[in-house]
Amino acid sequence: MKVKLFLTNEKLFKKDQSSVKLEDEINSWLENHSEIKIVKIKQSSCGGSMDPAKHLISVWYDSLT
């Protein structure tokens, strides 16, 4: 099993530019890796008033080839 990480340090709001950018990055990676089988997807967020927001999406996958 392998993992691909996607990270952003931008605030994510409903369909704002930063969330669309992250979606595009993930969708592009998935389109270019059709030989994988996704096993699990996890999302983590952290940050606060003094620390910028951080969002991490991990895609756990197996290779089909």
N, C-alpha and C positions, 0 to 999 in steps of 0.2 A: 504494500500500500504506500502511496505517496501523498504529499500534501502541497497545495498551492496556496500562498497567502496573498491577500489583497489588503492594503493598508491605506487609510487616508487620515490626514490631520485636520480635515475641514469639518465644520458643522454640517450635518445632514438634515435637511428639512424636506417636506413633501415636494418632490419633483423640482427642487432647485438645481442649479447648475452643478454643484458638487455631487449630488446624489446621481444625477444623470451621467456624469463623468465616470463615477464608480461602476454604475450599471453597464455602461459601454465597455469599460475595461474587462469586466467579468464576462459579459456576453461575447466579446471578441475572442477572449482566451478560450471559451467553451467552443465557439464555432471553429477555431483553428485546431482543436484537439478532439475531434469526433471519435478517436480511437480509445477514449477513456470511458469508464463506467463510474459515475459518482456514487460514493458510498455514504458520505455524510457531509453536511455543511453546517458550520458553526459560526456565530457572530458574537463579537465582544466589543464593548464600548467602555471608555473610561475618560476621565477628565472632569474638570470642575471649573469654578469661577476663576481660579488662579492658573489653571493648566488648560491648554487648548484641548478640544475634544479629539479623541483618537478612536478610530473604528477599524476593527480587524475582522476580515471574513476569511475563514479557512475552508478550503474545499478538499476533502479527502477522497482519493480516487484510486482505482486500479486500472492498469492498462489492459485493453482487450486484445492486443496483438502480441 
